Amino acid sequence: MANYRFDHLIIGNSTAAIGAIEAIRSRDLASSIGIVAAETEHAYSRPLITYYMCGKVAEDNVFYRPADFYKEANVKCMLGVKAESVSTQDQTVSLSTGEMIGYDKLLLAAGGAPIAPPIPGIERPGVFFMNTLEDARRAKGWLSHMKRAVVVGAGLTGLKTAEALVEMGQEVMVVELADRVLATTLDRVASKIVRRVFIDHGVDVITEAQVLSFNGYEESNDLWTVTISTGESIACDTAFVTIGIRPRTELVRDTPIKTAIGILVDRHMRTNVENVYAAGDIAEAYDPLIGGTRLVPILPNAYIGGRVAGLNMSGVNAEYNLGMSVNSVNFFGLPVMSAGFAAQEEGDDFRVLTRLDGSNYRKIVIRDGKLVGFILTGNINGAGLMTGIMRAGIEVTGLEERLLNGNIGLIDLPRDVVRERIHGTGRNWI
Protein backbone atom coordinates (compact mmCIF):
# COMPACT_ATOMS: atom_id res chain seq x y z
CA MET A 1 0.00 0.00 0.00
CA ALA A 2 1.27 3.46 -0.89
CA ASN A 3 2.41 5.76 1.92
CA TYR A 4 0.72 8.64 0.10
CA ARG A 5 -0.60 9.47 -3.34
CA PHE A 6 -0.31 12.33 -5.85
CA ASP A 7 -2.52 13.40 -8.70
CA HIS A 8 0.69 14.00 -10.68
CA LEU A 9 3.99 12.33 -9.80
CA ILE A 10 7.19 13.31 -11.63
CA ILE A 11 10.38 11.25 -11.54
CA GLY A 12 13.29 13.61 -12.21
CA ASN A 13 14.09 17.20 -11.41
CA SER A 14 15.39 18.84 -14.56
CA THR A 15 14.14 20.77 -17.57
CA ALA A 16 11.33 18.41 -18.57
CA ALA A 17 10.01 18.36 -15.00
CA ILE A 18 9.93 22.16 -14.85
CA GLY A 19 8.07 22.29 -18.16
CA ALA A 20 5.50 19.83 -16.87
CA ILE A 21 4.94 21.64 -13.56
CA GLU A 22 4.47 24.99 -15.27
CA ALA A 23 2.04 23.46 -17.76
CA ILE A 24 -0.02 21.71 -15.09
CA ARG A 25 -0.22 24.81 -12.90
CA SER A 26 -1.22 26.96 -15.88
CA ARG A 27 -4.42 24.88 -16.03
CA ASP A 28 -4.88 23.50 -12.54
CA LEU A 29 -3.93 25.08 -9.23
CA ALA A 30 -5.56 22.51 -6.98
CA SER A 31 -4.15 19.10 -7.94
CA SER A 32 -1.31 17.57 -5.95
CA ILE A 33 2.14 17.32 -7.57
CA GLY A 34 5.10 15.39 -6.25
CA ILE A 35 8.70 15.21 -7.49
CA VAL A 36 11.19 12.46 -6.76
CA ALA A 37 14.81 13.07 -7.82
CA ALA A 38 18.09 11.35 -7.01
CA GLU A 39 19.98 14.66 -7.12
CA THR A 40 19.70 16.96 -4.13
CA GLU A 41 19.87 20.11 -6.26
CA HIS A 42 17.17 22.54 -7.19
CA ALA A 43 16.53 22.62 -10.97
CA TYR A 44 19.63 23.84 -12.83
CA SER A 45 20.93 24.17 -16.39
CA ARG A 46 23.27 21.30 -17.24
CA PRO A 47 24.88 23.15 -20.18
CA LEU A 48 26.17 25.73 -17.69
CA ILE A 49 28.12 23.37 -15.45
CA THR A 50 31.34 23.64 -17.49
CA TYR A 51 31.06 27.44 -17.22
CA TYR A 52 30.62 27.08 -13.46
CA MET A 53 33.64 24.79 -13.25
CA CYS A 54 35.94 27.32 -14.89
CA GLY A 55 34.50 30.30 -13.00
CA LYS A 56 32.67 32.03 -15.84
CA VAL A 57 29.29 31.52 -14.16
CA ALA A 58 28.62 31.75 -10.43
CA GLU A 59 26.93 28.73 -8.88
CA ASP A 60 23.79 30.74 -8.07
CA ASN A 61 23.39 31.52 -11.76
CA VAL A 62 23.36 27.84 -12.76
CA PHE A 63 19.87 27.50 -11.28
CA TYR A 64 17.21 28.63 -13.74
CA ARG A 65 14.20 28.93 -11.45
CA PRO A 66 13.95 30.83 -8.13
CA ALA A 67 14.70 28.93 -4.94
CA ASP A 68 11.03 29.14 -3.92
CA PHE A 69 9.75 27.83 -7.27
CA TYR A 70 8.46 24.52 -5.90
CA LYS A 71 6.89 26.16 -2.85
CA GLU A 72 5.12 28.74 -5.01
CA ALA A 73 3.88 25.99 -7.35
CA ASN A 74 2.72 23.90 -4.36
CA VAL A 75 4.92 20.94 -5.27
CA LYS A 76 6.11 18.41 -2.71
CA CYS A 77 9.79 17.67 -3.37
CA MET A 78 11.64 14.51 -2.42
CA LEU A 79 15.19 15.40 -3.49
CA GLY A 80 18.12 13.09 -2.87
CA VAL A 81 15.70 10.16 -3.10
CA LYS A 82 16.01 7.57 -5.85
CA ALA A 83 13.01 5.97 -7.54
CA GLU A 84 13.81 2.25 -7.53
CA SER A 85 10.93 0.74 -9.51
CA VAL A 86 7.52 1.39 -11.00
CA SER A 87 4.41 -0.76 -10.76
CA THR A 88 2.02 0.27 -13.51
CA GLN A 89 -0.55 -2.23 -12.26
CA ASP A 90 -0.75 -0.71 -8.78
CA GLN A 91 0.19 2.78 -10.02
CA THR A 92 2.94 3.09 -7.45
CA VAL A 93 6.65 3.97 -7.35
CA SER A 94 9.04 2.38 -4.85
CA LEU A 95 11.69 4.70 -3.38
CA SER A 96 15.18 4.16 -1.99
CA THR A 97 13.80 5.23 1.42
CA GLY A 98 11.59 2.16 1.47
CA GLU A 99 8.47 4.23 0.94
CA MET A 100 5.95 3.61 -1.80
CA ILE A 101 4.13 6.47 -3.51
CA GLY A 102 0.93 6.23 -5.49
CA TYR A 103 0.02 8.27 -8.55
CA ASP A 104 -2.90 9.01 -10.82
CA LYS A 105 -0.63 10.35 -13.60
CA LEU A 106 3.10 9.62 -13.81
CA LEU A 107 5.78 11.50 -15.76
CA LEU A 108 9.12 9.77 -16.25
CA ALA A 109 11.71 12.53 -16.66
CA ALA A 110 14.77 10.97 -15.03
CA GLY A 111 17.09 11.95 -17.89
CA GLY A 112 20.23 10.07 -18.80
CA ALA A 113 23.25 8.65 -17.02
CA PRO A 114 26.80 9.07 -18.34
CA ILE A 115 28.14 6.08 -20.23
CA ALA A 116 30.91 4.49 -18.16
CA PRO A 117 32.88 2.07 -20.35
CA PRO A 118 34.67 -0.83 -18.61
CA ILE A 119 38.11 0.79 -18.78
CA PRO A 120 40.59 -0.32 -16.10
CA GLY A 121 41.18 2.47 -13.61
CA ILE A 122 38.03 4.43 -14.45
CA GLU A 123 37.10 4.36 -10.76
CA ARG A 124 40.26 6.24 -9.75
CA PRO A 125 39.98 9.66 -8.10
CA GLY A 126 40.92 12.11 -10.77
CA VAL A 127 38.62 10.48 -13.35
CA PHE A 128 35.41 12.48 -13.68
CA PHE A 129 32.19 12.56 -15.64
CA MET A 130 30.56 15.87 -16.55
CA ASN A 131 26.85 15.24 -16.16
CA THR A 132 25.77 16.90 -12.92
CA LEU A 133 26.50 20.00 -10.88
CA GLU A 134 28.09 17.78 -8.24
CA ASP A 135 30.45 16.41 -10.93
CA ALA A 136 31.51 19.98 -11.70
CA ARG A 137 31.94 20.84 -8.00
CA ARG A 138 34.19 17.85 -7.37
CA ALA A 139 36.22 18.47 -10.52
CA LYS A 140 36.65 22.14 -9.69
CA GLY A 141 38.13 21.31 -6.30
CA TRP A 142 40.42 18.65 -7.74
CA LEU A 143 41.67 20.85 -10.57
CA SER A 144 42.75 23.61 -8.21
CA HIS A 145 46.00 21.71 -7.62
CA MET A 146 46.40 19.90 -10.95
CA LYS A 147 47.65 20.99 -14.37
CA ARG A 148 47.27 18.29 -17.07
CA ALA A 149 43.94 16.90 -18.22
CA VAL A 150 42.72 14.38 -20.78
CA VAL A 151 39.16 14.58 -22.14
CA VAL A 152 37.79 11.32 -23.51
CA GLY A 153 35.25 12.10 -26.20
CA ALA A 154 34.95 15.03 -28.63
CA GLY A 155 31.20 15.54 -28.61
CA LEU A 156 29.55 18.74 -27.39
CA THR A 157 30.09 17.97 -23.70
CA GLY A 158 33.69 16.87 -24.24
CA LEU A 159 34.65 19.96 -26.21
CA LYS A 160 32.92 22.35 -23.81
CA THR A 161 34.78 20.60 -20.98
CA ALA A 162 38.06 20.99 -22.86
CA GLU A 163 37.35 24.69 -23.44
CA ALA A 164 36.62 25.19 -19.73
CA LEU A 165 39.86 23.43 -18.80
CA VAL A 166 41.84 25.75 -21.07
CA GLU A 167 40.17 28.71 -19.34
CA MET A 168 41.44 27.26 -16.05
CA GLY A 169 45.01 27.13 -17.31
CA GLN A 170 45.16 23.37 -17.77
CA GLU A 171 47.21 21.56 -20.39
CA VAL A 172 44.52 19.67 -22.32
CA MET A 173 44.41 16.71 -24.68
CA VAL A 174 41.22 15.38 -26.29
CA VAL A 175 41.02 11.72 -27.34
CA GLU A 176 38.21 10.76 -29.74
CA LEU A 177 37.35 7.32 -31.15
CA ALA A 178 35.79 8.70 -34.36
CA ASP A 179 37.81 10.19 -37.20
CA ARG A 180 36.80 13.78 -36.33
CA VAL A 181 35.39 15.95 -33.58
CA LEU A 182 31.60 16.35 -33.30
CA ALA A 183 31.22 13.43 -35.70
CA THR A 184 27.48 13.05 -35.12
CA THR A 185 26.77 16.78 -35.32
CA LEU A 186 28.96 18.24 -38.07
CA ASP A 187 30.30 17.28 -41.48
CA ARG A 188 34.03 17.03 -42.19
CA VAL A 189 34.47 20.65 -43.23
CA ALA A 190 32.85 22.12 -40.12
CA SER A 191 34.57 19.56 -37.90
CA LYS A 192 37.95 20.60 -39.30
CA ILE A 193 37.16 24.27 -38.55
CA VAL A 194 36.24 23.46 -34.94
CA ARG A 195 39.29 21.24 -34.48
CA ARG A 196 41.55 24.02 -35.73
CA VAL A 197 40.08 26.44 -33.18
CA PHE A 198 40.95 24.04 -30.36
CA ILE A 199 44.45 23.43 -31.67
CA ASP A 200 44.99 27.20 -31.97
CA HIS A 201 44.10 27.46 -28.27
CA GLY A 202 46.68 24.87 -27.27
CA VAL A 203 44.50 21.75 -27.13
CA ASP A 204 45.99 18.55 -28.56
CA VAL A 205 43.34 16.56 -30.40
CA ILE A 206 43.87 12.87 -31.16
CA THR A 207 41.22 11.14 -33.29
CA GLU A 208 40.71 7.47 -34.20
CA ALA A 209 42.08 6.47 -30.81
CA GLN A 210 40.58 4.66 -27.84
CA VAL A 211 41.49 4.93 -24.16
CA LEU A 212 42.61 1.54 -22.87
CA SER A 213 43.38 2.33 -19.22
CA PHE A 214 43.70 5.01 -16.57
CA ASN A 215 46.93 4.36 -14.71
CA GLY A 216 48.48 5.28 -11.37
CA TYR A 217 50.65 3.91 -8.59
CA GLU A 218 49.10 1.01 -6.70
CA GLU A 219 49.89 2.56 -3.33
CA SER A 220 48.02 5.73 -4.26
CA ASN A 221 44.79 6.42 -6.07
CA ASP A 222 46.21 9.32 -8.04
CA LEU A 223 46.02 9.36 -11.81
CA TRP A 224 49.37 9.50 -13.61
CA THR A 225 48.87 8.41 -17.21
CA VAL A 226 46.26 7.38 -19.75
CA THR A 227 47.11 4.60 -22.20
CA ILE A 228 45.53 4.84 -25.64
CA SER A 229 45.21 2.45 -28.58
CA THR A 230 47.99 4.15 -30.57
CA GLY A 231 50.41 2.78 -27.99
CA GLU A 232 51.02 6.16 -26.42
CA SER A 233 50.95 6.78 -22.70
CA ILE A 234 49.73 10.31 -21.98
CA ALA A 235 50.87 11.98 -18.79
CA CYS A 236 47.99 13.58 -16.90
CA ASP A 237 46.57 14.06 -13.43
CA THR A 238 42.90 14.49 -14.39
CA ALA A 239 40.61 12.81 -16.93
CA PHE A 240 37.04 13.45 -18.01
CA VAL A 241 34.94 10.70 -19.61
CA THR A 242 32.37 12.35 -21.90
CA ILE A 243 31.41 9.72 -24.45
CA GLY A 244 27.65 10.16 -24.14
CA ILE A 245 24.66 9.39 -21.97
CA ARG A 246 22.18 6.54 -21.86
CA PRO A 247 18.51 6.99 -20.93
CA ARG A 248 17.71 5.74 -17.43
CA THR A 249 15.29 3.11 -18.69
CA GLU A 250 16.19 0.65 -15.92
CA LEU A 251 13.40 2.25 -13.92
CA VAL A 252 10.81 0.59 -16.18
CA ARG A 253 12.70 -2.63 -16.92
CA ASP A 254 10.12 -4.93 -15.34
CA THR A 255 7.06 -3.07 -16.58
CA PRO A 256 4.96 -3.24 -19.76
CA ILE A 257 6.24 0.23 -20.74
CA LYS A 258 7.84 -0.07 -24.19
CA THR A 259 11.42 1.02 -24.75
CA ALA A 260 13.96 1.05 -27.56
CA ILE A 261 17.04 3.08 -26.68
CA GLY A 262 14.78 5.32 -24.61
CA ILE A 263 11.16 5.15 -23.50
CA LEU A 264 8.85 5.28 -26.51
CA VAL A 265 6.22 8.01 -26.50
CA ASP A 266 3.60 9.28 -28.93
CA ARG A 267 3.11 12.91 -29.96
CA HIS A 268 1.28 13.56 -26.69
CA MET A 269 4.33 12.26 -24.75
CA ARG A 270 2.29 9.25 -23.63
CA THR A 271 3.83 5.83 -23.26
CA ASN A 272 1.92 2.71 -24.27
CA VAL A 273 0.65 2.41 -20.67
CA GLU A 274 -2.31 4.51 -19.61
CA ASN A 275 -1.55 7.48 -17.33
CA VAL A 276 2.23 7.17 -17.83
CA TYR A 277 4.17 9.81 -19.76
CA ALA A 278 7.87 10.39 -20.49
CA ALA A 279 9.86 13.45 -21.54
CA GLY A 280 13.41 14.75 -21.75
CA ASP A 281 16.56 12.71 -22.31
CA ILE A 282 14.84 9.51 -21.21
CA ALA A 283 12.24 9.62 -24.01
CA GLU A 284 12.26 8.85 -27.72
CA ALA A 285 9.98 11.60 -29.00
CA TYR A 286 8.65 12.70 -32.37
CA ASP A 287 11.03 14.25 -34.91
CA PRO A 288 9.15 15.97 -37.77
CA LEU A 289 12.05 15.55 -40.19
CA ILE A 290 12.09 11.77 -40.00
CA GLY A 291 8.38 11.40 -39.26
CA GLY A 292 9.14 9.08 -36.36
CA THR A 293 10.63 8.95 -32.88
CA ARG A 294 14.25 9.22 -31.78
CA LEU A 295 16.40 10.50 -28.94
CA VAL A 296 17.14 14.23 -29.17
CA PRO A 297 18.82 15.01 -25.83
CA ILE A 298 18.88 18.82 -25.93
CA LEU A 299 17.53 21.24 -23.36
CA PRO A 300 14.87 23.17 -25.35
CA ASN A 301 13.26 19.96 -26.57
CA ALA A 302 13.22 18.59 -23.02
CA TYR A 303 11.31 21.63 -21.75
CA ILE A 304 8.83 21.51 -24.62
CA GLY A 305 8.33 17.76 -24.19
CA GLY A 306 7.74 18.22 -20.46
CA ARG A 307 5.28 21.01 -21.13
CA VAL A 308 3.36 18.91 -23.64
CA ALA A 309 3.25 16.03 -21.16
CA GLY A 310 2.04 18.33 -18.39
CA LEU A 311 -0.74 19.75 -20.53
CA ASN A 312 -1.96 16.29 -21.49
CA MET A 313 -1.73 15.12 -17.88
CA SER A 314 -4.04 17.99 -16.92
CA GLY A 315 -6.57 17.16 -19.62
CA VAL A 316 -5.48 19.42 -22.50
CA ASN A 317 -4.98 17.83 -25.91
CA ALA A 318 -1.45 19.05 -26.73
CA GLU A 319 0.86 17.70 -29.41
CA TYR A 320 4.65 17.66 -29.58
CA ASN A 321 5.98 18.57 -33.02
CA LEU A 322 9.19 20.54 -32.46
CA GLY A 323 11.53 17.67 -31.72
CA MET A 324 14.17 17.95 -34.43
CA SER A 325 17.83 18.12 -33.49
CA VAL A 326 19.17 21.67 -33.17
CA ASN A 327 22.56 22.42 -31.59
CA SER A 328 23.90 25.89 -30.95
CA VAL A 329 27.24 26.34 -29.22
CA ASN A 330 30.25 28.65 -29.06
CA PHE A 331 33.87 27.49 -28.88
CA PHE A 332 36.46 30.13 -27.98
CA GLY A 333 34.31 32.82 -29.60
CA LEU A 334 33.42 30.80 -32.71
CA PRO A 335 29.64 30.28 -32.97
CA VAL A 336 28.63 26.90 -34.37
CA MET A 337 25.09 25.80 -35.17
CA SER A 338 23.66 22.70 -36.79
CA ALA A 339 20.16 21.37 -37.31
CA GLY A 340 18.37 18.42 -38.86
CA PHE A 341 20.30 16.34 -41.38
CA ALA A 342 23.39 18.48 -40.87
CA ALA A 343 26.06 15.92 -41.76
CA GLN A 344 24.19 14.65 -44.83
CA GLU A 345 26.20 14.37 -48.06
CA GLU A 346 24.93 14.87 -51.60
CA GLY A 347 22.82 11.98 -52.91
CA ASP A 348 19.86 9.82 -51.94
CA ASP A 349 17.42 12.62 -52.87
CA PHE A 350 19.39 15.17 -50.83
CA ARG A 351 20.74 18.32 -52.45
CA VAL A 352 23.70 19.86 -50.59
CA LEU A 353 24.99 23.42 -51.12
CA THR A 354 27.96 24.91 -49.26
CA ARG A 355 29.96 28.13 -48.98
CA LEU A 356 33.33 28.42 -47.20
CA ASP A 357 35.29 31.57 -46.36
CA GLY A 358 37.96 30.95 -43.73
CA SER A 359 36.17 29.92 -40.54
CA ASN A 360 32.82 31.03 -41.98
CA TYR A 361 31.08 27.96 -43.35
CA ARG A 362 27.48 27.62 -44.42
CA LYS A 363 25.86 24.42 -45.58
CA ILE A 364 22.23 23.80 -46.46
CA VAL A 365 20.61 20.42 -47.10
CA ILE A 366 17.47 20.32 -49.25
CA ARG A 367 15.09 17.45 -49.92
CA ASP A 368 11.98 17.74 -52.09
CA GLY A 369 12.48 21.51 -52.25
CA LYS A 370 12.48 21.90 -48.45
CA LEU A 371 15.28 22.79 -46.06
CA VAL A 372 15.98 19.72 -43.92
CA GLY A 373 19.39 20.50 -42.48
CA PHE A 374 22.08 23.14 -42.13
CA ILE A 375 25.48 23.87 -40.58
CA LEU A 376 26.71 27.37 -39.77
CA THR A 377 30.12 28.30 -38.33
CA GLY A 378 31.25 31.86 -37.77
CA ASN A 379 28.49 33.60 -39.70
CA ILE A 380 25.22 32.35 -38.23
CA ASN A 381 23.00 35.08 -39.66
CA GLY A 382 19.46 33.90 -40.24
CA ALA A 383 19.84 30.78 -38.09
CA GLY A 384 16.60 31.32 -36.17
CA LEU A 385 14.56 31.87 -39.30
CA MET A 386 16.17 28.85 -40.97
CA THR A 387 15.13 26.70 -38.02
CA GLY A 388 11.57 27.99 -38.31
CA ILE A 389 11.54 27.28 -42.04
CA MET A 390 12.63 23.71 -41.38
CA ARG A 391 10.03 23.10 -38.70
CA ALA A 392 7.28 24.55 -40.86
CA GLY A 393 8.30 22.51 -43.92
CA ILE A 394 8.39 25.61 -46.15
CA GLU A 395 9.40 25.43 -49.81
CA VAL A 396 12.81 27.10 -50.31
CA THR A 397 13.27 26.68 -54.07
CA GLY A 398 14.73 29.96 -55.33
CA LEU A 399 15.94 31.00 -51.88
CA GLU A 400 19.13 28.92 -51.86
CA GLU A 401 21.47 31.86 -52.49
CA ARG A 402 19.94 33.91 -49.70
CA LEU A 403 20.24 30.98 -47.32
CA LEU A 404 23.90 30.55 -48.23
CA ASN A 405 24.64 34.26 -47.86
CA GLY A 406 22.83 34.56 -44.55
CA ASN A 407 20.58 37.38 -45.73
CA ILE A 408 17.31 35.45 -45.71
CA GLY A 409 14.48 37.44 -44.12
CA LEU A 410 10.76 37.25 -43.47
CA ILE A 411 10.23 39.50 -46.47
CA ASP A 412 11.43 36.64 -48.68
CA LEU A 413 8.58 34.38 -47.56
CA PRO A 414 4.88 34.54 -48.52
CA ARG A 415 2.91 36.61 -46.02
CA ASP A 416 0.44 33.85 -45.25
CA VAL A 417 3.32 31.48 -44.60
CA VAL A 418 4.93 33.93 -42.19
CA ARG A 419 1.70 34.46 -40.30
CA GLU A 420 0.35 30.95 -40.19
CA ARG A 421 3.32 28.64 -40.55
CA ILE A 422 6.29 30.39 -38.95
CA HIS A 423 4.64 32.29 -36.11
CA GLY A 424 2.04 29.60 -35.55
CA THR A 425 3.95 26.37 -36.15
CA GLY A 426 4.12 24.09 -33.17
CA ARG A 427 2.27 26.48 -30.89
CA ASN A 428 -0.71 24.23 -30.30
CA TRP A 429 1.08 22.92 -27.19
CA ILE A 430 0.88 26.25 -25.33
N, C-alpha and C positions, 0 to 999 in steps of 0.2 A: 504494500500500500504506500502511496506517495506521502511524503512528509507535508507537502503543500503543492498547490496547483496554480498555474498561470494561464490566462487566456492566450498569451503569446510568450513563448519561451525562445530565446535566441542563444545559440551556442557560438561563442566568438565575440570579440570586442574590438573590431576594427572597422574599416570603412563601410563594408556592407551592413554591419550591425547598426551603425549610425544612420545610414540611409533608410533602413527599415523602421527604426524608432521614429525618425522624423516623419516618415510617411504615415505610420499608424497614428501618431498624435495629431497629424493634420486633419484626420477624419474622426478620431475617437479619443476623447480625453479620459474616459472612465475605465476602460479595460485594463487589466493587470498585465504588466510586462516584466519579465525576468531575464537577466543576462548571466550566463555562466562562461567564464574565460580563464584559461590556464595562466595567462599573464596577469600580473598584479597592477599593470599600468592602466591609467585612464587612456581613452582613445588617442592615438598619435599617428603621425604620418611616417610610414616606413621609408619612403624615399628620402626623408630628411636625416636619417640616422647617420649617414656618412658625413653630412655637413656638421652634425653635432659632434661627431668623433674628432673632427679636425678643428673645431672651435669656430666655424663660420656661423653656426646657429646655436643660440643658447638653448639649454634643455627645456625651459618653459615654452619656447616657441615651437617645439616639436609637436606639442599637443594642439590639435586643431578644433577642439571644442572647449568651452569654459569648464572649470573644475566642478561647477555645480550643475552641469548639463543633465546628468542622470537624475539628480534630485528634482530639478525643474520639470523634467519629463515624467516624473513619478515612476521611475524604473528601479526595481530592486536588483542590485548588483552583487554577484558572487564572484569576485575576482580572486585570482590565485587558486582557483578550484577547477580541477580537470573533469570534464565529462567523460566517463569511462565507457558507457554503452547506451544504446537506444533500444527501447522496446516499442515498436510501432503498434503492436497488438494492444498493449496496456496504455499506450500513449504516456510513457514515462522515460526519464533519463536518469541513469545511475551516476552518482558523483564520486570523486575520490575521497570525499569526507564520509562516505557510507550512506549518505542521504539519497533519497529518490524523489524526483520532482515530476509532477504531472503537467501535462500541457493540453490545450485545445488545438493550438496551432504551433508548429515548430519550425524555426528557421535555422538551418545548418550553415554557419558562416565562420567556420573554424580556420579557414585559410589553408596555408601550406606550410610544410616543414622543410628545412634545408636538406638537400640530398647529402648524405654522409657515406661516401664510398668506403669499402673495406680496405683502407690503406694503412699499413702498419705505422703506428705512431700517431695516428690522427687524434688520439685521446690526450696527447701531451699538452700541458699548459703551454701557451704560446701558439697553439693552433685554434683559430677562431672561425666561426660562421658570422655572417652579417645579415641576420634576419629579424632581430628584435632590438629594442632599445637597450635591453640588458646586455646583449652582445656588444653593442657599441660602447656601453659604459665600461665593461670589463676590458675591452681592447684599448680604450683610451688610457686607462690606468697602466696597463702593461706597456704600452708604447712610450710612455713618458721616460723610460730608461732603456729603450731599445733603439736600433738604428737601421736594421736591414730587414726588409719584408718581402715575402713571396706571395703573390695572389694567384690562386688556382682557379682559372676560368676567366674568359674575356667576354662575358655577356655584360648586360647593363650594370648589374650589381658589382661585378668584378672590376669593371673599368671605373665606376664611380668610387669604389673603395681604393683603387690604385691612385686616382686623382687626389683623394683625401689624404692618403699617406704621403704623397709628394708635398702637399700643403703643410704637413707636419714635419717636413725635413727628413723623411725616411729615404733610404736607398731602396728602390722598388723594382722587382722583376715580376712580369706576368707570364704565366705558363698556360697555354691553351691547347686542347686536344685537336680542335678543328684546324683547318689550313688558314684561317684568318680570324680577326676579332669581329665580334657581333655577327657571327656567321648566320644566325637565324633571323637577323633583323635587317642587315644591309647586304648589298651586292659587293662584288670585289672592288669596284672603283671607290665607293664610299668607305668601305672597310680600310682600304689603303690610306685614304685621307685621314681617317681617325687614328690609325696606327702611327702615322707620321707625326701627328700632334703629340702623342704620348712619347715617342722617341725624342722629339724635340724638347720635351720637358724632363728628359733624363730617365725615362722608364725603359728598361729592357723588356722586349716582348718576344717570347719564344712560342712559335706555333707548331702544330703537329707533334706535340710532345705530351707525355702523360707523367704525372707524379707517381712514383713507385713507393716512396716511403718518406716519413718525417723522422729524422734521426737526432739522437742526443746521447749523452753519457748515461749509462745505466744507473749510476749512483745519484744522478740528478734528473729532474723532469724537464730541464731546459731544452729548448730546440736549438740545434746547431747547424744542421744542413737538411736540404731536401734533395733526394735523388730522383732524377727524371729519366725517361726512357731513352734519351739520347746518350746516356752513360755519364752525363755530367752530375756533379754533386755541387749544389748551390748553397753557399754559406748564407745563413739567415738566422734571425732570432725570433721572428714572428711569421706566421703564415695564415692566410685567409682562404677558406674553401668556399667558393661561390659558383658552384657548377649547376645551380638550379634548385627548384623546390618541387615537392610532390604534394598533391592534395591530401589532406588528412582524412582519407576515406576509411581508415580503420575503425572510425567511430560507428560506421554502419555495416561493418563486415558481416555480421550475423543477422542482418535484417533483409526484408524483401526489396529495399531501396536499390534501384539499379545504378550501377557505376560502370564507367569505362576507365579512362585515366582519372577523371573526376566524377562527381555525382551528376547524373544526367537530369537536366531540367527542360521543361518546355518554355514557350515564350512568355509564360506567366510566372516563371521561376519555380514551378511546381515539380516535385519529383513524381514518380509513378505511384507513390503512396499518398492517400488522401490526408490532407492537413499537414503535410511535410513539404517544406520549401528549402532551397539551397541557393546561395549567392556568394560572389567573391571568388577567391582563388581556389576554393574547393569545388566549384561548379563548372560543368561544361554547358555553356549557354549559347544562345543563338548568335550566329555571325551572318549578317545579311549578304556578305560577299560570296560565301560558300553555300548559303541556303541551308545550313545545318548547324550543329553544335560543335564547339571546341573550347579548349581552355584559352582564355585571354587574360592572364594575370596582371592587369594594370589597374591602378587606383581609380580613375574615373569610371571605368566599367563596373568595378566592384560597388561603388556608391549607387550607380544607376540600377544595377541588379538588385541591391538591397532595397532600394526605394520601390522598385516594381514588386518585389516580394511583399514588402510591408503593405502596399496598397491592396494587393490581392488578399492578404491575410485579413485585412479589415473590411473586405467585401466589395472593393472597387475592381472592376475589370480593367486591369492595366497590362500592357504588352511591352516586352523588352525587344527593341529592334536597333540598338545602337552598339552592338557588341563587337564591331570589327577591331582589329589590332591597330592601335595608334601609339607610337612612342615618340616622345619629345624630350630631348636631353641636351645638356651643354657640357662639353669637355674642354677645360682650360680656355673658355671664351669662345669656342667654336660651337654654334648651335647645330644640332643634328635632329632631323625628324624623318620618320618613316611611317607608312600606313599601308594597310591592305597587302596586296601581293607585291611587296616592295622589292624582293630579291628576284622576281620573275625575269627570265630571259626571253628574248624574241622567240616566237614559235608557239605551236599549240593554241592558235587563235588569239594569242596575245601580241599586241603591237607595242614596242618599247622605243621611246624617244629619250635622248639624253643630251645634256649640255654641260661641259666642263670648262672652268676657268680658274686655275689654281686650286684653292680649297673650296671654291664655290661649285657645287655639283647639283644638278637638277635632273631627275629622272621621272618620267611618267609612264605608267603602264595602262594600256587601253584594251578593252575587250568589248566587242559588239558596239563600238562607238561610245562606250562609257569608261570613265576613269575608275580603275579598280586598284590602283596602287601608285605610290610615289615615294621618292627619297629626295630630301633636301639637306645639303650641308652648306654652312656659311650663309648664303642668301636663302632665307626661308619666307620671303615675301609671298603672301597669298595662301599660306599653309592652312589657316583656319577655313577659308572659303573652299579650298580644295577638299578638305575633309568633309565639309557639308555637301559638296557636289557628289562625292563618293557615296555618302550615306543616302542621299536622295536619289541616286541612280540617274543622274541628269546626263543627257546627250552632250558630248564635248567635241563632236566633229566640227572642225573649223576653228576651234579654240586652242589647238595644240601649241601654237607659237606663243600665245599669251601665257599659257601654263608654264612653258619652258623659260620664259623671260621673267616670270614672277609678277607680271602686271595685269593679271586677271582681276576683274572687279565685278560687283553686282550688276553694273551697267551692261556687262557683256551677256547677261542671262535674261531670258524672257521674264517680263514683269510678273506674270502669273506663277512662274516657277519660283521666283524669289519669294513671293508672298506665301504660296501654299506649300512648296516643297522644301525650301531651305529653312525659312523661319518656322514652319510647322512640322517638319519631319521629326518623327520620334517623340513628339511632345504629348502624345496621348497617355503617357505614364505619369504626368504631373498630377 
